[in-house]
């Protein structure tokens, strides 16, 4: 069973967008998926609540209020934690995952916050003990802006695998409204988004993303 966590202490970084799209991707590939929402706001479970019954099934768990129990045949557990998690709470969360994705927004405030948070994650026992692997994703990026390139250079300087940019696209909003992911939308409309996701999917499938 694979445990993948999307994590950032800064609110509004797009954790739920990444978590729900990951869950829908693996479900669409025919895998047994659990989506564990550790945030009392239950944004991921809200997404799941509007998912059509004809879609590939995803099991939701309100992990903030109940034990994270999964069926024996579960292949992927996608975890969506709350923001503002540090110290012991962060360490306890990190122990639940083998793979951690950290989305970062292209703004000076988010970049400074991310630098501190990434260092905290890198210094945690699960990461230093090689029990968890981390990687970075630039989220809601607009290629025509200067901050796009500044963010790329910044992320590369954190000495953590930097996987890809995900553009600021209405496709993610439309998908969220319907409880689906971009991999369940028409390929002609999501071609760019799917291409940008390829490095994430490829990294998750590699041994580099696992202890």
Rosetta blueprint (number, residue, H / E / L):
1 X L
2 X E
3 X E
4 X E
5 X E
6 X E
7 X L
8 X L
9 X L
10 X L
11 X L
12 X L
13 X L
14 X L
15 X H
16 X H
17 X H
18 X H
19 X H
20 X H
21 X H
22 X H
23 X H
24 X H
25 X H
26 X H
27 X H
28 X H
29 X L
30 X L
31 X L
32 X L
33 X E
34 X E
35 X E
36 X E
37 X E
38 X L
39 X L
40 X L
41 X L
42 X L
43 X H
44 X H
45 X H
46 X H
47 X H
48 X H
49 X H
50 X L
51 X L
52 X L
53 X L
54 X L
55 X L
56 X L
57 X L
58 X E
59 X E
60 X E
61 X E
62 X L
63 X L
64 X L
65 X L
66 X L
67 X L
68 X L
69 X L
70 X L
71 X L
72 X L
73 X L
74 X L
75 X L
76 X E
77 X E
78 X E
79 X E
80 X E
81 X L
82 X L
83 X L
84 X L
85 X L
86 X L
87 X H
88 X H
89 X H
90 X H
91 X H
92 X H
93 X H
94 X H
95 X L
96 X L
97 X L
98 X L
99 X E
100 X E
101 X E
102 X E
103 X E
104 X E
105 X E
106 X L
107 X L
108 X H
109 X H
110 X H
111 X H
112 X H
113 X H
114 X H
115 X H
116 X H
117 X H
118 X H
119 X H
120 X H
121 X H
122 X H
123 X L
124 X L
125 X H
126 X H
127 X H
128 X H
129 X L
130 X L
131 X L
132 X L
133 X E
134 X E
135 X E
136 X E
137 X E
138 X E
139 X E
140 X E
141 X E
142 X L
143 X L
144 X L
145 X L
146 X H
147 X H
148 X H
149 X H
150 X H
151 X H
152 X H
153 X H
154 X H
155 X H
156 X H
157 X L
158 X L
159 X L
160 X L
161 X E
162 X E
163 X E
164 X E
165 X E
166 X E
167 X E
168 X L
169 X L
170 X H
171 X H
172 X H
173 X H
174 X H
175 X H
176 X H
177 X H
178 X H
179 X L
180 X L
181 X L
182 X H
183 X H
184 X H
185 X L
186 X L
187 X H
188 X H
189 X H
190 X H
191 X H
192 X H
193 X H
194 X H
195 X H
196 X H
197 X H
198 X H
199 X H
200 X H
201 X H
202 X H
203 X H
204 X H
205 X H
206 X L
207 X H
208 X H
209 X H
210 X L
211 X L
